[in-house]
Amino acid sequence: MPFAAITFRVKPGHEDEISEIFAESPRLDSPIVTDEQGREVARLLGTAAFIKDDVLVRVIHYEGDFAAVGRHLARQRNIHQIEGRLQPYLAETRATQSPDRFAAFFRDALMRCVFHSSPEAEPART
């Protein structure tokens, strides 16, 4: 199952406030991602956020079409609530209010995966 990571630059010294934002955020409307015809094309399996100094990284565990995941997240109210609450702590403001602008941010902030390993991908050792 693949992972994606999105990076944010934040103002240092606000780790507790940012942690609280994520802890208080509502859940997604649905982890199931559908296309325009209503067919399931992806599924969100989990998410985590990590912070250190001026770097915040959100890790997304998913299966399926990642572009569809981005479009799905752009429509989720909880994502927009988090984004709104994060704005005062961001090192650089960004426009993520509309689904198109959110999708553009999502693409630009996506980190390149240079390594991924999982037990099911590794052969059993005897």
DASUL-V576341 format. One line per field, one symbol per residue. ss: DSSP state (H for helix, E for strand, L for the rest). psi: psi as a letter, one per 40 degrees, with the letter a starting at -180 (. if undefined). burial: b if it has 24 or more other ideal C-beta (glycine too) atoms within 12 Angstrom, else e. Layout:
ss->???
psi->???
burial->???
//
This chain:
ss->LLEEEEEEEELLLLHHHHHHHHHHLLLLLLLEEELLLLLEEEEEEEEEEEEELLEEEEEEEEEELHHHHHHHHHLLHHHHHHHHHHHHHELLLLLLLLHHHHHHHHHHHELLLLLLLLHHHLLLLL
psi->hiiihhiihihiefdddddddddeiiiidiehhiadeeiheihhdiiihiihbehhhhhhhiiahdddddddddehdddddddddddeehdhiihediddddddddddehihhehhiideeiihh.
burial->eebbbbbbebeeebeeebeebbeebeebeebebeeeeeeeebbbeebebebeeeebbbbbebebebebbbbbbbebebbbebbeebbebbeeeeebeeeeebbebbeebbeeeeeeeeeeeeeeee
//
